[in-house]
Amino acid sequence: MLLVSTPIGLGFGIYEAFRLAGGLAFLMIALVSVIGAAMATVVVTVRREKREEAACQPLANRGEVK
């Protein structure tokens, strides 16, 4: 539900910011863009580290439970 409602609310918020404050809405868009870039950087880093960790494990040890 959050994956659907958050972008919709963000869109309405930016629309209202343009309607009420005009130029200040660009600051809101910049802030949202920076936060989105930071989140994307974290996701890319986690995926890269996970891939590197999987590549370092020997094939014989994959999937074994000790």
Biopython code that builds the backbone (N, CA, C, O; Angstrom):
import numpy as np
from Bio.PDB.StructureBuilder import StructureBuilder

atoms = [
    (1, "MET", "N", (0.814, -1.178, 0.000)),
    (1, "MET", "CA", (0.000, 0.000, 0.000)),
    (1, "MET", "C", (0.873, 1.263, 0.000)),
    (1, "MET", "O", (0.546, 2.249, -0.661)),
    (2, "LEU", "N", (1.978, 1.224, 0.742)),
    (2, "LEU", "CA", (2.862, 2.382, 0.771)),
    (2, "LEU", "C", (3.513, 2.633, -0.585)),
    (2, "LEU", "O", (3.768, 3.780, -0.955)),
    (3, "LEU", "N", (3.783, 1.554, -1.326)),
    (3, "LEU", "CA", (4.405, 1.716, -2.638)),
    (3, "LEU", "C", (3.490, 2.452, -3.614)),
    (3, "LEU", "O", (3.960, 3.066, -4.571)),
    (4, "VAL", "N", (2.195, 2.387, -3.371)),
    (4, "VAL", "CA", (1.238, 3.067, -4.239)),
    (4, "VAL", "C", (0.906, 4.456, -3.700)),
    (4, "VAL", "O", (0.871, 5.425, -4.458)),
    (5, "SER", "N", (0.663, 4.553, -2.404)),
    (5, "SER", "CA", (0.188, 5.823, -1.841)),
    (5, "SER", "C", (1.292, 6.885, -1.735)),
    (5, "SER", "O", (0.998, 8.076, -1.833)),
    (6, "THR", "N", (2.530, 6.488, -1.540)),
    (6, "THR", "CA", (3.602, 7.478, -1.387)),
    (6, "THR", "C", (3.834, 8.298, -2.657)),
    (6, "THR", "O", (3.861, 9.526, -2.575)),
    (7, "PRO", "N", (4.003, 7.674, -3.830)),
    (7, "PRO", "CA", (4.181, 8.500, -5.036)),
    (7, "PRO", "C", (2.967, 9.361, -5.366)),
    (7, "PRO", "O", (3.111, 10.472, -5.877)),
    (8, "ILE", "N", (1.773, 8.853, -5.076)),
    (8, "ILE", "CA", (0.570, 9.648, -5.333)),
    (8, "ILE", "C", (0.557, 10.871, -4.418)),
    (8, "ILE", "O", (0.289, 11.983, -4.873)),
    (9, "GLY", "N", (0.844, 10.673, -3.140)),
    (9, "GLY", "CA", (0.887, 11.786, -2.196)),
    (9, "GLY", "C", (1.981, 12.770, -2.527)),
    (9, "GLY", "O", (1.806, 13.978, -2.368)),
    (10, "LEU", "N", (3.110, 12.262, -2.987)),
    (10, "LEU", "CA", (4.214, 13.133, -3.385)),
    (10, "LEU", "C", (3.813, 13.992, -4.582)),
    (10, "LEU", "O", (4.122, 15.183, -4.633)),
    (11, "GLY", "N", (3.134, 13.389, -5.528)),
    (11, "GLY", "CA", (2.660, 14.142, -6.691)),
    (11, "GLY", "C", (1.673, 15.233, -6.305)),
    (11, "GLY", "O", (1.765, 16.361, -6.791)),
    (12, "PHE", "N", (0.728, 14.897, -5.431)),
    (12, "PHE", "CA", (-0.230, 15.907, -4.960)),
    (12, "PHE", "C", (0.479, 17.004, -4.173)),
    (12, "PHE", "O", (0.127, 18.177, -4.291)),
    (13, "GLY", "N", (1.479, 16.630, -3.369)),
    (13, "GLY", "CA", (2.220, 17.619, -2.598)),
    (13, "GLY", "C", (2.974, 18.594, -3.480)),
    (13, "GLY", "O", (2.985, 19.798, -3.221)),
    (14, "ILE", "N", (3.602, 18.077, -4.516)),
    (14, "ILE", "CA", (4.327, 18.960, -5.445)),
    (14, "ILE", "C", (3.354, 19.858, -6.203)),
    (14, "ILE", "O", (3.642, 21.032, -6.437)),
    (15, "TYR", "N", (2.207, 19.308, -6.584)),
    (15, "TYR", "CA", (1.191, 20.124, -7.256)),
    (15, "TYR", "C", (0.737, 21.273, -6.356)),
    (15, "TYR", "O", (0.653, 22.420, -6.794)),
    (16, "GLU", "N", (0.447, 20.953, -5.105)),
    (16, "GLU", "CA", (0.013, 21.989, -4.167)),
    (16, "GLU", "C", (1.120, 22.999, -3.896)),
    (16, "GLU", "O", (0.846, 24.187, -3.729)),
    (17, "ALA", "N", (2.366, 22.539, -3.850)),
    (17, "ALA", "CA", (3.483, 23.463, -3.635)),
    (17, "ALA", "C", (3.575, 24.465, -4.785)),
    (17, "ALA", "O", (3.799, 25.653, -4.551)),
    (18, "PHE", "N", (3.406, 24.003, -6.016)),
    (18, "PHE", "CA", (3.401, 24.925, -7.159)),
    (18, "PHE", "C", (2.234, 25.902, -7.073)),
    (18, "PHE", "O", (2.368, 27.085, -7.383)),
    (19, "ARG", "N", (1.086, 25.379, -6.646)),
    (19, "ARG", "CA", (-0.111, 26.211, -6.577)),
    (19, "ARG", "C", (0.015, 27.282, -5.495)),
    (19, "ARG", "O", (-0.411, 28.420, -5.693)),
    (20, "LEU", "N", (0.598, 26.922, -4.358)),
    (20, "LEU", "CA", (0.648, 27.856, -3.232)),
    (20, "LEU", "C", (1.913, 28.711, -3.204)),
    (20, "LEU", "O", (1.847, 29.909, -2.926)),
    (21, "ALA", "N", (3.071, 28.098, -3.493)),
    (21, "ALA", "CA", (4.326, 28.805, -3.277)),
    (21, "ALA", "C", (5.107, 29.051, -4.556)),
    (21, "ALA", "O", (6.098, 29.781, -4.533)),
    (22, "GLY", "N", (4.698, 28.474, -5.653)),
    (22, "GLY", "CA", (5.383, 28.708, -6.918)),
    (22, "GLY", "C", (6.811, 28.215, -6.934)),
    (22, "GLY", "O", (7.060, 27.012, -7.007)),
    (23, "GLY", "N", (7.755, 29.147, -6.866)),
    (23, "GLY", "CA", (9.169, 28.812, -7.005)),
    (23, "GLY", "C", (9.723, 27.945, -5.901)),
    (23, "GLY", "O", (10.714, 27.244, -6.109)),
    (24, "LEU", "N", (9.110, 27.972, -4.728)),
    (24, "LEU", "CA", (9.612, 27.138, -3.639)),
    (24, "LEU", "C", (9.387, 25.651, -3.904)),
    (24, "LEU", "O", (10.013, 24.798, -3.276)),
    (25, "ALA", "N", (8.498, 25.354, -4.825)),
    (25, "ALA", "CA", (8.265, 23.957, -5.174)),
    (25, "ALA", "C", (9.518, 23.342, -5.801)),
    (25, "ALA", "O", (9.736, 22.135, -5.693)),
    (26, "PHE", "N", (10.335, 24.160, -6.452)),
    (26, "PHE", "CA", (11.578, 23.634, -7.016)),
    (26, "PHE", "C", (12.509, 23.140, -5.915)),
    (26, "PHE", "O", (13.242, 22.170, -6.111)),
    (27, "LEU", "N", (12.485, 23.795, -4.766)),
    (27, "LEU", "CA", (13.280, 23.316, -3.633)),
    (27, "LEU", "C", (12.771, 21.969, -3.140)),
    (27, "LEU", "O", (13.552, 21.091, -2.773)),
    (28, "MET", "N", (11.464, 21.821, -3.137)),
    (28, "MET", "CA", (10.872, 20.547, -2.727)),
    (28, "MET", "C", (11.266, 19.439, -3.698)),
    (28, "MET", "O", (11.609, 18.334, -3.278)),
    (29, "ILE", "N", (11.218, 19.733, -4.983)),
    (29, "ILE", "CA", (11.615, 18.744, -5.993)),
    (29, "ILE", "C", (13.088, 18.400, -5.849)),
    (29, "ILE", "O", (13.463, 17.236, -5.987)),
    (30, "ALA", "N", (13.935, 19.395, -5.573)),
    (30, "ALA", "CA", (15.363, 19.140, -5.388)),
    (30, "ALA", "C", (15.601, 18.257, -4.174)),
    (30, "ALA", "O", (16.419, 17.338, -4.228)),
    (31, "LEU", "N", (14.898, 18.523, -3.082)),
    (31, "LEU", "CA", (15.051, 17.717, -1.871)),
    (31, "LEU", "C", (14.622, 16.275, -2.119)),
    (31, "LEU", "O", (15.323, 15.345, -1.719)),
    (32, "VAL", "N", (13.499, 16.084, -2.762)),
    (32, "VAL", "CA", (13.013, 14.736, -3.069)),
    (32, "VAL", "C", (13.990, 14.023, -4.001)),
    (32, "VAL", "O", (14.208, 12.820, -3.860)),
    (33, "SER", "N", (14.574, 14.741, -4.939)),
    (33, "SER", "CA", (15.544, 14.142, -5.861)),
    (33, "SER", "C", (16.806, 13.694, -5.130)),
    (33, "SER", "O", (17.336, 12.619, -5.411)),
    (34, "VAL", "N", (17.286, 14.504, -4.200)),
    (34, "VAL", "CA", (18.486, 14.140, -3.440)),
    (34, "VAL", "C", (18.210, 12.920, -2.565)),
    (34, "VAL", "O", (19.044, 12.019, -2.481)),
    (35, "ILE", "N", (17.061, 12.883, -1.920)),
    (35, "ILE", "CA", (16.709, 11.725, -1.087)),
    (35, "ILE", "C", (16.572, 10.475, -1.947)),
    (35, "ILE", "O", (17.021, 9.400, -1.550)),
    (36, "GLY", "N", (15.958, 10.602, -3.117)),
    (36, "GLY", "CA", (15.834, 9.464, -4.030)),
    (36, "GLY", "C", (17.177, 8.964, -4.518)),
    (36, "GLY", "O", (17.390, 7.756, -4.629)),
    (37, "ALA", "N", (18.091, 9.889, -4.811)),
    (37, "ALA", "CA", (19.436, 9.492, -5.242)),
    (37, "ALA", "C", (20.183, 8.778, -4.115)),
    (37, "ALA", "O", (20.900, 7.807, -4.359)),
    (38, "ALA", "N", (20.015, 9.256, -2.892)),
    (38, "ALA", "CA", (20.661, 8.602, -1.751)),
    (38, "ALA", "C", (20.121, 7.189, -1.555)),
    (38, "ALA", "O", (20.887, 6.262, -1.291)),
    (39, "MET", "N", (18.816, 7.023, -1.681)),
    (39, "MET", "CA", (18.228, 5.695, -1.543)),
    (39, "MET", "C", (18.698, 4.765, -2.663)),
    (39, "MET", "O", (18.982, 3.592, -2.419)),
    (40, "ALA", "N", (18.779, 5.276, -3.865)),
    (40, "ALA", "CA", (19.253, 4.471, -4.990)),
    (40, "ALA", "C", (20.708, 4.054, -4.792)),
    (40, "ALA", "O", (21.080, 2.932, -5.135)),
    (41, "THR", "N", (21.530, 4.940, -4.246)),
    (41, "THR", "CA", (22.929, 4.627, -3.985)),
    (41, "THR", "C", (23.049, 3.496, -2.968)),
    (41, "THR", "O", (23.878, 2.600, -3.132)),
    (42, "VAL", "N", (22.232, 3.530, -1.924)),
    (42, "VAL", "CA", (22.253, 2.470, -0.919)),
    (42, "VAL", "C", (21.844, 1.139, -1.536)),
    (42, "VAL", "O", (22.475, 0.116, -1.273)),
    (43, "VAL", "N", (20.798, 1.142, -2.350)),
    (43, "VAL", "CA", (20.326, -0.095, -2.980)),
    (43, "VAL", "C", (21.401, -0.672, -3.898)),
    (43, "VAL", "O", (21.650, -1.878, -3.876)),
    (44, "VAL", "N", (22.035, 0.171, -4.699)),
    (44, "VAL", "CA", (23.076, -0.293, -5.621)),
    (44, "VAL", "C", (24.260, -0.862, -4.842)),
    (44, "VAL", "O", (24.821, -1.885, -5.233)),
    (45, "THR", "N", (24.642, -0.215, -3.751)),
    (45, "THR", "CA", (25.770, -0.684, -2.946)),
    (45, "THR", "C", (25.466, -2.033, -2.311)),
    (45, "THR", "O", (26.307, -2.931, -2.332)),
    (46, "VAL", "N", (24.277, -2.183, -1.749)),
    (46, "VAL", "CA", (23.904, -3.452, -1.123)),
    (46, "VAL", "C", (23.882, -4.572, -2.155)),
    (46, "VAL", "O", (24.370, -5.670, -1.887)),
    (47, "ARG", "N", (23.328, -4.309, -3.319)),
    (47, "ARG", "CA", (23.282, -5.348, -4.359)),
    (47, "ARG", "C", (24.680, -5.728, -4.830)),
    (47, "ARG", "O", (24.964, -6.906, -5.046)),
    (48, "ARG", "N", (25.563, -4.729, -4.991)),
    (48, "ARG", "CA", (26.930, -5.015, -5.428)),
    (48, "ARG", "C", (27.670, -5.841, -4.379)),
    (48, "ARG", "O", (28.353, -6.804, -4.729)),
    (49, "GLU", "N", (27.549, -5.481, -3.100)),
    (49, "GLU", "CA", (28.231, -6.224, -2.045)),
    (49, "GLU", "C", (27.699, -7.640, -1.930)),
    (49, "GLU", "O", (28.462, -8.574, -1.684)),
    (50, "LYS", "N", (26.403, -7.806, -2.104)),
    (50, "LYS", "CA", (25.810, -9.139, -2.051)),
    (50, "LYS", "C", (26.328, -10.008, -3.201)),
    (50, "LYS", "O", (26.629, -11.187, -3.017)),
    (51, "ARG", "N", (26.426, -9.402, -4.390)),
    (51, "ARG", "CA", (26.938, -10.129, -5.551)),
    (51, "ARG", "C", (28.402, -10.506, -5.355)),
    (51, "ARG", "O", (28.799, -11.619, -5.700)),
    (52, "GLU", "N", (29.214, -9.596, -4.807)),
    (52, "GLU", "CA", (30.622, -9.881, -4.556)),
    (52, "GLU", "C", (30.785, -10.961, -3.504)),
    (52, "GLU", "O", (31.658, -11.820, -3.629)),
    (53, "GLU", "N", (29.958, -10.931, -2.470)),
    (53, "GLU", "CA", (30.029, -11.949, -1.423)),
    (53, "GLU", "C", (29.683, -13.323, -1.980)),
    (53, "GLU", "O", (30.323, -14.314, -1.631)),
    (54, "ALA", "N", (28.672, -13.388, -2.845)),
    (54, "ALA", "CA", (28.282, -14.665, -3.440)),
    (54, "ALA", "C", (29.379, -15.184, -4.369)),
    (54, "ALA", "O", (29.580, -16.394, -4.468)),
    (55, "ALA", "N", (30.083, -14.291, -5.044)),
    (55, "ALA", "CA", (31.142, -14.710, -5.953)),
    (55, "ALA", "C", (32.364, -15.219, -5.203)),
    (55, "ALA", "O", (33.110, -16.044, -5.729)),
    (56, "CYS", "N", (32.577, -14.744, -3.994)),
    (56, "CYS", "CA", (33.754, -15.147, -3.218)),
    (56, "CYS", "C", (33.585, -16.503, -2.553)),
    (56, "CYS", "O", (34.578, -17.154, -2.230)),
    (57, "GLN", "N", (32.374, -16.934, -2.346)),
    (57, "GLN", "CA", (32.153, -18.219, -1.695)),
    (57, "GLN", "C", (32.480, -19.351, -2.664)),
    (57, "GLN", "O", (32.105, -19.295, -3.835)),
    (58, "PRO", "N", (33.177, -20.377, -2.180)),
    (58, "PRO", "CA", (33.432, -21.529, -3.051)),
    (58, "PRO", "C", (32.124, -22.218, -3.446)),
    (58, "PRO", "O", (31.152, -22.211, -2.690)),
    (59, "LEU", "N", (32.119, -22.803, -4.626)),
    (59, "LEU", "CA", (30.907, -23.443, -5.129)),
    (59, "LEU", "C", (30.470, -24.603, -4.237)),
    (59, "LEU", "O", (29.276, -24.880, -4.126)),
    (60, "ALA", "N", (31.416, -25.275, -3.607)),
    (60, "ALA", "CA", (31.076, -26.426, -2.759)),
    (60, "ALA", "C", (30.334, -26.002, -1.496)),
    (60, "ALA", "O", (29.553, -26.786, -0.956)),
    (61, "ASN", "N", (30.555, -24.800, -1.019)),
    (61, "ASN", "CA", (29.937, -24.379, 0.245)),
    (61, "ASN", "C", (28.585, -23.716, 0.042)),
    (61, "ASN", "O", (27.894, -23.453, 1.026)),
    (62, "ARG", "N", (28.185, -23.442, -1.159)),
    (62, "ARG", "CA", (26.910, -22.778, -1.385)),
    (62, "ARG", "C", (25.738, -23.696, -1.035)),
    (62, "ARG", "O", (25.678, -24.848, -1.467)),
    (63, "GLY", "N", (24.834, -23.172, -0.265)),
    (63, "GLY", "CA", (23.629, -23.913, 0.050)),
    (63, "GLY", "C", (23.768, -24.940, 1.135)),
    (63, "GLY", "O", (22.760, -25.532, 1.522)),
    (64, "GLU", "N", (24.942, -25.192, 1.651)),
    (64, "GLU", "CA", (25.106, -26.177, 2.713)),
    (64, "GLU", "C", (24.743, -25.568, 4.054)),
    (64, "GLU", "O", (25.064, -24.413, 4.333)),
    (65, "VAL", "N", (24.066, -26.362, 4.885)),
    (65, "VAL", "CA", (23.722, -25.921, 6.221)),
    (65, "VAL", "C", (24.570, -26.701, 7.198)),
    (65, "VAL", "O", (24.613, -27.931, 7.165)),
    (66, "LYS", "N", (25.241, -25.975, 8.066)),
    (66, "LYS", "CA", (26.114, -26.665, 9.033)),
    (66, "LYS", "C", (25.481, -26.677, 10.391)),
    (66, "LYS", "O", (26.061, -27.211, 11.337)),
]
sb = StructureBuilder()
sb.init_structure("model")
sb.init_model(0)
sb.init_chain("A")
sb.init_seg("    ")
for serial, (resi, resn, name, xyz) in enumerate(atoms, 1):
    if name == "N":
        sb.init_residue(resn, " ", resi, " ")
    sb.init_atom(name, np.array(xyz, "f"), 0.0, 1.0, " ", f" {name:<3s}", serial, name[0])
structure = sb.get_structure()
